[in-house]
Amino acid sequence: MRGLIRLYDVLIGALAVAGASALGLSALLIVVDVMLRNLGLPPIQAASALVEYAMLAATVAGAPWLVRRGGHVAVDSFVAALPPRSHRWAVRGGLAFSLGVCAFLAWRAAALGLEAVARNDVDIRSIDVPGWVAYALLAVGLGLCATEFLRLLIVGDDGRQTQTVAGA
């Protein structure tokens, strides 16, 4: 079991690195494409579509790592003012709600992806991409986010790392 948990931890970290790499490569591709256009050379035809898919992939690849690190969006000014017992219940309720939303959206993305496979959908842009690709990315990323929220519920941690703000 310990080996499986270690493998999962490596997966979350590797996906975060892959997501960051996708953003970096997207920025590079945009710069190269703009340079080619300004030099009067033919632009990279697939640049726009590749950047769009890379941004989606980067988002869903990095999201589980952000949940683990407490980098997910959370408005906790009200919750922080609660007494300790109420604070704990509010945090756990928020984690459970987030788990439910991510699990539902992962399931729905998977179902839509399977429908796209059955219909043999193709996303036609400058390049043809199978219609299920975006749904698969969403299903996996949101499923891993749900897993991270479940982990936070089991461990009893709200996922927020202590952060030091300069001057605070």
Secondary structure by P-SEA (a helix, b strand, c coil): caaaaaaaaaaaaaaaaaaaaaaaaaaaaaaaaaaaaaaccccccaaaaaaaaaaaaaaaaaaaaaaaaccccccccccccccaaaaaaaaaaaaaaaaaaaaaaaaaaaaaaaaaaaaccccccccccccaaaaaaaaaaaaaaaaaaaaaaaaccccccccccccc
